[in-house]
Amino acid sequence: MDTDAFIAVHRPQWDRLQELTARRSLGADDIDELLSLYQETSTHLSTVRSTNPDPALTARLSLLVHRARLRITGTRTPLWKHARTFFWEDLPAALYEARWTVALAAGIFLTATVVTGVYFGLDPTARALVVPEAQQRSLAQQDFVSYYFQGEASGFAAQVWTNNAWITVQAVVFGVTGIWPVIMLLQNGLNIGLSAGVMAAYGGLDTFFVYILPHGLLEITAVLVGAGAGLRTFWAWVRPGPMPRLWALSHAARSLVTVAIGLVPVLLVSGFIEAFVTPSSLPPAVRLGIGVLAWAAFMVFMLGRGRQVHRAGVTGDLSEELIGAHVATTG
């Protein structure tokens, strides 16, 4: 397609559509003309994208079609509908798109945790080099459990939420480096594995699981999701695929922001469970059940709902109108 000829032929229609969308009031004939020009310009935009996606022309027509659509609809979407779209469509789609890097993050974390726990649990000499025996005994008999009874529950929940959010934000923001999330995962895996090894050595492994799993399942999963989403931006930078590197990175970064915002209420729930459920007087089976239910609900939301909206074409990115121009890809 000859772009210059295409522009020369259709420019009067685009200019007329721009004029109509800028008017304060429209008569019946003007409205009919606006609708007709909107449909024609939408067709022109599809033609340009499919045959010769010139970035400047695509950007202009995208903006023109968007303005005309807003003028035709005449109403703005209520805030609650934006919130519903974000949490029920964009967020699960963004979580689902990051599933493979989240799985990689989970593999790194679990490997570090299990290897460290088994090593320090079975080797008293190595354990003593890291944690003196007196501290080991104190941790197993008192400190590990007493941590969850610090002060008022609401204040403890806020403290836990802030700390976990900070860890997750670091993984998200510095994920593009490809190094920071891995270091964070290894560090947390080593710390949890060491605690498990010490508790197991003193016969407190059941206590360890009772006090860490109710909130830890959801909390650790949220951290893994943040790390996985961060690693996805790194992968988009290293292997952009058919898109230019900056375009691929921009897409991954926008989805990353969606994930970061969505993890805030998840971490809030895990903080609430850690403050009010983990140290409660409920039977261990009930506490563990609450933790499993919260974790399972999040996984269904991420993988079940995420797969559903992903199949419908939702990516967790901004809409085409807000992104603007598209770029040609290879393949």
Phi, psi and omega in degrees: 000134177278108184298316181298318179293320179299317179294318182297323182287319189257356181303318180301322178294318180294319179295320179294319178297319178297321179295317181293321180292339182271347182288149179286320181224150182230139175277179182298316180294322179295322179295317177299318180294320179299315179298317180295315180292327178297314179296319180294318181291325175298320177295318178300319180296318178296321179296315181297317182296324186273335184252315183210079188290073176291123186301317183293314181293320179297319179297317182294314181292325177299314180294320181295316179295320179297314180296319179295321179297317178297322180291325181288314180292320174074358180229154177261146179291129179300154182300322182295330177288323175298316180297318179297316179298320182295309187279337184257346181232301185296314183296308179298328178294316179294321177296318181293321180296333181267012189298323184286321177288331173294319177298321177296316178299319178297321178297317179297313182295312183294322178299313180297319182293311184294313181298315180295316181299315180293317183297308182285335178289330183261344184245096182296329180294312179296322180296320181291333178291333182263315181231120178304152186300322179297320178291325176300312181296320180294320178297315184289324186268340187213305193298320184298316181283320183296338178304324184276004179242026182281116171059202182286142185298318182296319177294322178294321179297318179296320179296315180296316180299314180297316181295314180293322178297320180296317178298317181293319179299319178300316180296323181289309186293316184266012180296330182297339179286335182077354184252313186301313179300322180295316178299315180298318180294316179295318181296314179292323177296319178295318181295313181292321178296321178297315178299318179296320179297318179294314180298320179295322181296333181253019175075023183245025182295325178295320176297321179303311183289323180297325184265347181252332185286323183306314178262332188293327179303311181284319183297311181293322178299319178297319178295320178296322178295317177299316179294318179295320177295322177295318178295332179294324176293323176297317181293324177296329178285321182282314182235083184288346181076217185285344182270156172303153187303314183293325179292316179296319179294322179296317179299313180295323182291321179295319176295327179297320178297320177301315179296316182300316179293319182292334180283345181301306178293331178296314178293329176295318178296315180295323176296322178296316180296319181295327183273326188248337183257310183306311182270009185286174179270008178296151177302147181307321181297324180290316179299316178295323179297319178297317179296318180294319179297317179297317179294316180296322178298319179294320181293322176296320178297316183288311187267320181285297179295323179299316178296323181296310182286330177296320177295333179279359177100002178280134184245350185087357178274174174291163178291162181299323182296322181283327179290319180097231189291150172255167182233149179293143177239162179265156178088000000 
